[in-house]
Amino acid sequence: MIKLNNSNNNNVRLFSLIRNYNNNNNNNTRTYYKSSLVSLKKNNNYNPTNNQNNDHINKPSVSKEDSLYQIFQKYEFNNKDLPNQSIWLPFLKTQYYDFNPYPSDTLKMSQTQIATINSLSKFKDLLKKELRSLNKNNNDTTTTTNNNSNNNKNNKNIKVNKNNNSNNNNDNNNNIKIKSSEDFLNSNFNKEFLNYLNINFENDEKFNNSMIWTQQILPNSFKIKRLPVSSSNMDIAKECFNYLYPILSYLHYYYGDQFYYSIQAFNNTKEDPLNQDNETEKEFRNKIKRVKKSLEILLESTRKRLWGRSIAVPENQTIGIAFNNINNLNGLDFLKDKEKAFFIVQILFSEGNSNDIYVSVARTTYKDGRGWSFPLPFNQGVVPIERDQIPPSRAYKKLIESFETLGTTPSPSSTVVELGAAPGGWTSILERLYSQENEKLKIYTIDRSKLDSQFKTSTSITHTYGDGTKFTPSNIGGLGNNTRVDWLFNDMAIPASKSLEVLEKWIKNKNTTYFVWAIKFDAIEEASTMANDCHELMKRYNISSYRIKHMVYQGNEIMLMGKIE
């Protein structure tokens, strides 16, 4: 801030004229201020170099590097222990949790729901097993926030420490220290710091199977200072701000206008899914929202330029046909550009006796056929999907989730094949993707059963009664010599081994470009073997753009999605 000597009227007058001249776009007015400046200098023999109180006029402006270094100094960033510990969240939500389409007072516990909830518990155990296995092979350390395996009421996060030589919660990375503003001009420093902030689990094959069962990852999670229980929402927000501001400022400095970020805040535990009206749980979630809002107010009111780089990913607005935003992909479509640097800021509130709060900043990237990398650009890794009463089954949810995770949908007038289509949960979404008749998809559905009666009048659907395992593009009339469709969808309830055989036939002959393939399994023990078989199939045909993931809205099945070049 420039400090003026109030006793010097010329000084005050000069800076007033300069300010008005710079802030006014009217040419006539600017001419007036300019002439006034000349007159002031001429009549008063004003010479800044001869005035000891005006030395600051000739001082060069502070460089971006100096300004950034001052931020790191002010917020004592060097005194913070940068963590190497990442937090993995098993699946915490299902359609029977916050996204339950029915009121809790009318929800009945059925055998199917019991099986689904039990399978989620097994998925959590499987994730622990996978992580322990890879850590054993790589001499890493795995810890969990809850050692009581009988506690079925709360699902806890899993922490993976990638540094073998430390047991500290915030594992200090001693290599990243800012000694002066010149460090920001050092290519080695920038490379090291950016590698830390651009951690990518997708590039590490040892995490392949673990990511299948993971809902979200918080890379390099920093545990903020423990605050008294009576602390206000703004107090908590300020602690988060003190850690985040230097990092976000650095990223904005380095990436410039290509830098964007999104803020997510959530907790890591869930009550029994039937107790959705629990007031304690509801109040805790409201507190999290208020803390996030306080952080956003801090950024918006004090750091407007940095706040302008933020992207508001909808949390309460659900995704569905009625909002016509499946194709818009939650407003993230423009961030798929490789030049864009999109970072996810996550704040995890841990319930229970610890009341710990963790903050993570990491980049998410997009690849056609694989979709968004971890951390996913959705709050807690969950795609919020609205209740749609038109589809004849709830299967539509996992298709929408697949589209959002993939970050792409069929383009207008695409030709798509859907195996195991009846009664039409996925068909309903595909049929309504585009409202204009000339843009509608050409949909070929195959099933031994008939589709729901609502599709009888559709002109974009051709249904074939038959065995989906034997269907090929040659069975489609009107394709001519073209044996390749744009998208292939499958939701057939057949054994996993048979399912992969059918998919391999389509891949081998290159009969499709994109595929979204649901694979069912009976026992949890079968899941790991099935995942390995999927990887082997992709390697066999040199498919690098693919993803295997258990969706939030799936039961005993996983989704294999990808693109054939």
C-alpha positions in Angstrom: 0.0 0.0 0.0 1.3 3.5 -0.9 1.5 5.8 2.1 1.1 9.5 1.3 2.5 12.4 3.3 -0.7 14.3 4.1 1.3 17.6 4.7 2.3 17.6 1.1 -0.7 18.8 -0.8 1.0 18.5 -4.2 1.7 14.8 -3.4 -1.9 14.1 -2.6 -3.1 16.1 -5.6 -0.6 14.2 -7.9 -1.8 10.8 -6.9 -5.4 11.8 -7.0 -5.0 12.9 -10.6 -3.0 9.7 -11.6 -5.7 7.5 -10.1 -8.6 9.4 -11.8 -6.7 9.3 -15.1 -6.1 5.5 -15.0 -9.6 4.7 -13.8 -11.5 6.8 -16.4 -12.2 5.5 -19.9 -13.7 8.8 -21.3 -11.2 10.4 -23.6 -12.3 14.0 -22.9 -12.1 13.4 -19.2 -8.7 11.7 -19.5 -7.4 14.7 -21.5 -8.5 17.0 -18.7 -6.7 15.0 -16.0 -3.6 14.8 -18.2 -3.4 18.6 -18.7 -3.9 19.0 -15.0 -0.9 16.8 -14.3 1.2 18.8 -16.7 0.1 22.0 -15.1 0.7 20.8 -11.5 4.3 19.8 -12.4 4.9 23.1 -14.3 3.5 25.5 -11.7 5.0 23.9 -8.7 8.3 22.6 -10.1 7.3 19.3 -8.8 10.2 16.8 -9.1 9.7 13.4 -7.3 13.4 12.7 -7.3 14.0 15.7 -5.1 11.4 14.8 -2.5 12.6 12.4 0.1 9.0 11.4 0.9 8.4 10.2 -2.7 11.1 7.6 -3.1 8.4 4.9 -3.6 7.3 6.5 -6.9 10.4 5.2 -8.7 10.5 1.8 -7.0 9.8 -1.1 -9.4 6.6 -3.0 -8.8 6.8 -6.2 -6.7 7.3 -9.2 -9.0 4.9 -12.1 -9.1 7.6 -14.3 -7.5 8.2 -11.9 -4.7 4.5 -11.5 -4.1 4.1 -15.3 -4.0 7.0 -15.7 -1.6 5.4 -13.2 0.7 2.3 -15.3 0.8 4.2 -18.4 1.6 6.0 -16.5 4.4 2.9 -14.9 5.8 1.1 -18.2 6.1 4.2 -20.0 7.4 4.0 -22.6 4.7 7.5 -23.9 5.3 6.6 -24.7 8.9 3.8 -27.0 7.7 4.4 -30.7 7.3 3.4 -31.5 3.8 1.8 -35.0 3.9 2.6 -38.0 1.8 -0.5 -39.8 3.2 -3.5 -40.3 0.9 -6.9 -41.2 2.2 -9.0 -43.8 0.2 -12.8 -43.8 0.7 -14.6 -47.1 0.3 -18.1 -46.9 -1.0 -20.0 -44.9 1.6 -23.3 -44.3 -0.2 -25.8 -46.2 -2.2 -29.2 -45.3 -3.6 -30.5 -46.2 -0.1 -28.5 -43.4 1.5 -28.9 -39.7 0.6 -30.0 -40.6 -2.9 -32.8 -42.9 -1.9 -35.7 -42.3 -4.3 -38.3 -43.2 -1.6 -39.2 -41.4 1.7 -37.5 -43.1 4.6 -40.8 -43.8 6.4 -42.0 -45.9 3.5 -38.8 -47.7 2.8 -39.0 -51.4 3.6 -36.0 -53.6 4.3 -36.1 -56.4 1.6 -33.8 -59.4 1.2 -32.3 -57.6 -1.9 -31.4 -54.5 0.2 -29.9 -56.7 2.9 -27.7 -58.4 0.4 -26.6 -55.1 -1.1 -25.7 -53.6 2.3 -23.8 -56.8 3.2 -22.0 -56.7 -0.1 -20.9 -53.1 0.5 -19.3 -54.3 3.8 -17.5 -57.0 1.8 -16.3 -54.4 -0.8 -14.8 -52.4 2.1 -13.0 -55.5 3.3 -11.8 -56.2 -0.2 -10.4 -52.7 -0.6 -8.5 -53.1 2.7 -7.2 -56.5 1.4 -6.1 -55.0 -1.9 -4.3 -52.1 -0.3 -2.6 -54.3 2.3 -1.5 -56.7 -0.4 0.1 -54.0 -2.6 1.6 -52.4 0.5 3.1 -55.7 1.5 4.6 -56.1 -1.9 6.0 -52.5 -1.9 7.0 -52.1 1.7 4.4 -49.4 2.3 2.3 -48.8 5.4 -1.5 -49.1 5.6 -3.6 -47.9 8.5 -7.3 -47.6 9.0 -9.2 -45.0 11.2 -11.2 -47.8 12.8 -9.8 -51.1 14.0 -13.2 -52.4 15.2 -14.2 -54.7 12.4 -17.5 -55.3 14.0 -18.6 -51.7 13.8 -21.0 -52.0 10.9 -22.7 -48.6 11.6 -19.9 -46.4 10.4 -17.8 -46.9 7.3 -14.3 -45.5 7.8 -11.7 -44.2 5.4 -8.5 -46.0 4.7 -5.1 -44.3 4.7 -2.2 -45.3 2.6 1.2 -43.8 3.5 3.5 -43.9 0.4 6.6 -42.9 2.5 8.2 -45.9 4.2 10.3 -44.0 6.7 7.8 -42.0 8.7 4.8 -42.7 10.9 3.8 -39.1 11.3 0.2 -38.3 10.4 1.3 -35.4 8.3 4.3 -37.1 6.7 6.8 -34.4 6.1 8.2 -34.1 2.6 11.5 -32.4 3.3 12.4 -31.9 -0.3 9.8 -29.2 -0.9 10.9 -26.0 0.9 10.7 -22.5 -0.4 13.8 -20.5 0.6 13.4 -17.5 -1.6 11.3 -16.0 -4.4 13.9 -17.3 -6.9 12.7 -20.8 -6.1 9.6 -20.2 -8.2 11.8 -19.6 -11.2 13.7 -22.8 -10.6 12.6 -25.5 -13.0 13.7 -28.3 -10.7 11.7 -26.8 -7.8 8.6 -26.4 -10.0 8.8 -29.9 -11.3 9.1 -31.3 -7.8 6.3 -29.3 -6.4 4.0 -29.9 -9.4 4.7 -33.7 -9.2 3.6 -33.5 -5.6 0.3 -31.8 -6.5 -0.3 -33.8 -9.7 -0.1 -37.3 -8.1 -1.8 -39.8 -10.5 -2.8 -43.2 -9.3 -4.0 -44.3 -12.7 -0.4 -44.4 -13.9 0.6 -46.9 -11.2 -0.5 -50.4 -12.1 -0.3 -51.7 -8.5 -3.3 -49.6 -7.6 -5.5 -50.9 -10.5 -7.7 -53.3 -8.6 -7.9 -51.0 -5.5 -9.3 -48.2 -7.6 -12.2 -50.5 -8.7 -13.6 -50.5 -5.2 -12.8 -46.9 -4.3 -15.4 -44.1 -4.2 -12.9 -41.3 -3.8 -9.2 -40.6 -3.0 -7.8 -37.6 -1.1 -4.2 -37.5 -2.2 -1.6 -36.0 0.2 -4.2 -35.2 2.9 -3.1 -32.5 5.4 -4.5 -32.7 8.9 -5.3 -29.1 10.0 -4.8 -27.9 13.6 -7.2 -29.3 16.1 -9.6 -26.6 17.1 -11.9 -26.4 20.2 -15.3 -27.9 19.8 -16.8 -24.4 20.4 -14.9 -23.1 17.3 -17.1 -21.2 14.8 -17.6 -22.2 11.2 -15.4 -19.2 10.2 -12.6 -20.3 12.5 -12.5 -23.7 10.9 -12.7 -22.1 7.4 -9.8 -19.9 8.3 -7.6 -22.8 9.2 -8.4 -24.5 5.9 -7.8 -21.2 4.1 -4.3 -20.8 5.7 -3.2 -24.1 4.2 -5.0 -23.7 0.9 -4.2 -20.1 0.0 -0.5 -20.5 -0.7 -1.0 -23.7 -2.7 -3.8 -22.2 -4.8 -1.8 -19.0 -5.3 1.1 -21.0 -6.6 -1.0 -23.0 -9.0 -2.6 -19.8 -10.3 0.9 -18.3 -10.7 2.2 -21.4 -12.6 -0.8 -22.3 -14.8 -2.3 -18.8 -15.2 -5.7 -18.7 -16.9 -5.6 -22.5 -17.5 -5.9 -23.1 -13.7 -9.3 -24.0 -12.3 -10.4 -25.6 -9.0 -13.5 -26.9 -7.3 -14.1 -27.1 -3.5 -15.7 -30.2 -2.0 -16.6 -30.8 1.7 -18.0 -34.0 3.2 -17.8 -36.4 6.1 -16.5 -40.0 6.1 -19.2 -41.9 8.0 -22.8 -42.8 7.5 -25.5 -43.9 9.9 -27.7 -46.9 9.1 -29.3 -46.1 5.7 -32.8 -46.5 7.2 -32.1 -43.7 9.8 -32.0 -40.8 7.4 -33.9 -38.6 9.8 -31.2 -38.8 12.5 -30.9 -35.2 13.7 -27.3 -35.5 14.8 -26.2 -36.6 11.4 -28.3 -33.9 9.7 -26.8 -31.2 11.9 -23.3 -32.4 11.2 -23.9 -32.3 7.5 -25.3 -28.8 7.7 -22.2 -27.7 9.7 -20.0 -29.0 6.9 -22.0 -27.0 4.4 -21.7 -23.9 6.5 -17.9 -24.3 6.9 -17.6 -24.7 3.1 -19.7 -21.6 2.6 -17.5 -19.6 5.0 -14.4 -20.7 3.1 -16.0 -19.6 -0.2 -16.9 -16.2 1.4 -13.3 -15.8 2.6 -12.0 -16.4 -0.9 -14.6 -14.3 -2.7 -14.3 -11.3 -0.4 -10.5 -11.2 0.0 -9.1 -13.0 -3.0 -11.4 -12.1 -5.9 -8.9 -13.0 -8.7 -8.3 -16.5 -7.2 -12.0 -16.9 -6.5 -12.6 -16.3 -10.2 -10.8 -19.5 -11.0 -13.2 -21.7 -9.0 -15.8 -24.0 -10.6 -19.0 -24.7 -8.7 -19.8 -28.4 -9.4 -23.5 -28.8 -8.4 -24.0 -30.8 -5.3 -27.7 -30.4 -4.5 -28.8 -30.2 -8.2 -29.2 -33.7 -9.3 -28.4 -35.0 -12.7 -31.1 -36.4 -14.9 -33.0 -36.1 -18.2 -35.3 -33.5 -16.8 -32.4 -31.1 -16.4 -31.1 -31.9 -19.8 -27.5 -31.9 -18.4 -26.2 -35.4 -19.0 -24.7 -34.1 -22.2 -23.4 -31.0 -20.4 -21.5 -33.3 -18.0 -22.2 -31.1 -15.0 -20.6 -28.1 -16.6 -17.1 -29.8 -16.7 -17.0 -30.4 -20.4 -14.6 -27.5 -21.2 -12.1 -28.8 -18.6 -11.4 -31.9 -20.6 -8.9 -30.0 -22.6 -5.4 -31.2 -21.9 -4.2 -27.6 -21.5 -6.6 -27.0 -18.6 -5.2 -27.6 -15.1 -8.3 -28.7 -13.0 -7.6 -29.3 -9.3 -10.0 -30.7 -6.7 -9.9 -29.2 -3.2 -11.4 -31.7 -0.7 -12.2 -31.1 3.0 -12.9 -34.3 4.9 -14.6 -34.0 8.3 -14.0 -37.2 10.4 -16.8 -38.1 12.8 -16.3 -40.0 16.1 -13.9 -39.3 18.9 -11.2 -37.8 16.7 -13.1 -34.9 15.0 -10.1 -34.5 12.7 -10.3 -32.4 9.5 -8.2 -33.2 6.5 -7.5 -31.0 3.5 -6.4 -32.3 0.1 -5.4 -30.5 -3.2 -4.8 -32.7 -6.2 -5.3 -32.5 -10.0 -7.9 -34.5 -11.9 -7.3 -35.2 -15.6 -9.5 -36.5 -18.4 -8.8 -39.1 -21.0 -11.2 -40.1 -23.7 -12.4 -43.7 -23.0 -11.1 -43.7 -19.4 -12.9 -40.5 -18.2 -12.0 -38.5 -15.1 -9.1 -39.7 -12.9 -9.1 -39.8 -9.1 -9.9 -37.6 -7.4 -13.2 -37.5 -9.2 -14.7 -34.1 -9.7 -17.9 -35.0 -7.8 -18.4 -34.3 -4.1 -17.2 -37.4 -2.2 -16.9 -39.1 -5.6 -20.7 -39.5 -5.8 -22.7 -38.5 -8.9 -26.0 -37.0 -7.6 -28.8 -38.5 -9.6 -32.4 -37.4 -9.5 -35.3 -39.7 -9.2 -36.6 -40.3 -12.7 -40.1 -41.9 -12.7 -40.1 -42.6 -16.5 -37.6 -45.5 -16.7 -39.2 -48.9 -15.9 -36.3 -49.9 -13.6 -33.6 -48.3 -11.4 -30.8 -49.5 -13.7 -30.9 -46.1 -15.3 -28.8 -44.7 -12.4 -25.7 -46.7 -13.1 -25.8 -45.6 -16.8 -26.0 -41.9 -15.9 -23.1 -42.5 -13.4 -21.1 -44.2 -16.1 -21.6 -41.3 -18.5 -20.5 -38.8 -15.9 -17.5 -40.8 -14.9 -16.5 -41.3 -18.5 -17.1 -37.6 -19.2 -18.8 -38.3 -22.5 -22.1 -39.5 -24.0 -23.1 -40.7 -27.5 -23.2 -37.8 -30.0 -26.3 -37.0 -31.9 -27.5 -39.6 -34.4 -25.1 -42.2 -33.1 -25.8 -45.9 -33.6 -25.9 -47.8 -30.4 -26.5 -51.4 -29.4 -27.9 -52.5 -26.0 -27.7 -56.1 -25.0 -29.9 -57.3 -22.2 -32.1 -54.2 -22.6 -35.5 -55.3 -21.0 -37.4 -53.8 -19.4 -35.7 -50.6 -20.6 -34.0 -48.8 -17.7 -31.0 -47.9 -19.9 -33.1 -47.6 -23.1 -35.2 -44.9 -21.5 -32.1 -42.7 -20.9 -30.7 -43.4 -24.4 -34.0 -42.7 -26.1 -34.3 -39.3 -24.3 -30.7 -38.0 -24.7 -31.8 -35.8 -27.6 -35.2 -34.2 -28.0 -34.8 -33.2 -31.7 -36.0 -36.0 -34.0 -33.0 -35.6 -36.4 -30.6 -35.9 -33.5 -32.0 -38.9 -31.8 -29.9 -42.0 -31.4 -30.5 -45.1 -33.5 -31.0 -47.7 -30.8 -30.9 -51.4 -31.3 -32.0 -53.4 -28.3 -31.7 -57.1 -27.8 -33.4 -59.3 -25.1 -35.4 -62.5 -24.8 -38.0 -60.4 -23.0 -40.0 -57.5 -24.4 -39.4 -53.8 -23.6 -41.8 -51.8 -21.5 -44.9 -50.7 -23.3 -43.8 -47.0 -23.1 -41.4 -47.7 -26.0 -44.0 -49.0 -28.5 -44.4 -45.7 -30.2 -40.7 -44.8 -30.3 -39.3 -44.4 -33.9 -35.7 -44.5 -32.7 -35.7 -48.0 -31.1 -35.5 -51.3 -32.9 -36.0 -54.3 -30.6 -34.9 -57.8 -31.3 -36.2 -60.8 -29.4 -33.2 -63.1 -28.9 -30.0 -64.1 -27.2 -27.7 -61.1 -26.7 -24.6 -63.2 -26.5 -25.0 -64.2 -30.1 -26.0 -60.8 -31.5 -23.5 -59.0 -33.9 -23.7 -55.9 -36.0 -24.4 -58.1 -39.0 -27.8 -58.7 -37.5 -28.7 -55.1 -37.9 -30.5 -54.2 -41.1 -29.7 -50.9 -42.7 -26.0 -50.8 -41.7 -24.9 -52.0 -45.1 -21.2 -52.9 -45.1 -20.6 -51.0 -41.9 -19.9 -53.5 -39.2 -19.0 -51.0 -36.5 -21.5 -49.2 -34.2 -20.7 -46.1 -32.2 -21.6 -47.4 -28.7 -22.1 -50.9 -27.2 -24.1 -51.3 -23.9 -24.5 -54.4 -21.9 -26.5 -55.3 -18.8 -27.1 -59.0 -19.3 -27.3 -61.2 -16.2 -24.9 -63.9 -17.3 -21.8 -65.4 -15.7 -18.7 -63.2 -15.6 -16.6 -65.5 -17.8 -19.3 -65.7 -20.4 -19.8 -61.9 -20.3 -16.1 -61.3 -21.1 -16.2 -63.9 -23.9 -19.0 -61.9 -25.6 -17.2 -58.6 -25.1 -14.0 -60.0 -26.6 -15.9 -61.0 -29.7 -17.0 -57.4 -30.3 -13.5 -56.0 -29.4 -11.6 -58.5 -31.6 -13.7 -57.6 -34.7 -13.7 -53.9 -33.8 -17.5 -53.8 -34.0 -17.8 -50.8 -31.7 -15.9 -47.6 -30.7 -17.1 -47.1 -27.1 -18.4 -49.8 -24.7 -20.1 -49.7 -21.3 -20.2 -53.3 -20.1 -21.8 -54.4 -16.8 -20.3 -57.7 -15.4 -22.1 -59.6 -12.7 -20.6 -61.8 -10.1 -21.9 -64.2 -7.4 -19.2 -64.3 -4.8 -16.8 -61.6 -3.6 -14.0 -64.0 -4.2 -14.8 -63.9 -7.9 -14.4 -60.2 -8.1 -10.6 -60.0 -7.9 -10.2 -62.8 -10.5 -12.7 -61.1 -12.8 -10.9 -57.7 -12.5 -7.6 -59.4 -13.5 -9.4 -61.0 -16.5 -10.6 -57.6 -17.6 -7.1 -56.1 -17.5 -5.8 -59.1 -19.4 -8.5 -58.7 -22.1 -7.6 -55.0 -22.5 -3.9 -55.7 -22.8 -4.5 -58.5 -25.3 -6.0 -56.0 -27.8 -3.8 -53.0 -26.9 -6.7 -51.0 -25.4 -5.2 -48.4 -23.1 -8.2 -46.1 -22.7 -10.5 -48.1 -20.4 -11.7 -48.1 -16.8 -13.0 -50.8 -14.4 -15.1 -49.4 -11.6 -17.8 -50.5 -9.2 -20.4 -47.8 -9.4 -22.2 -46.4 -6.4 -25.5 -47.6 -7.8 -24.4 -51.1 -8.5 -24.8 -54.3 -6.4 -22.7 -57.4 -7.1 -21.3 -56.2 -10.4 -18.6 -53.9 -11.9 -18.6 -51.7 -14.9 -15.9 -52.1 -17.7 -15.9 -49.0 -19.9 -13.5 -48.0 -22.7 -12.8 -46.9 -26.2 -11.4 -49.0 -29.1 -9.2 -46.9 -31.4 
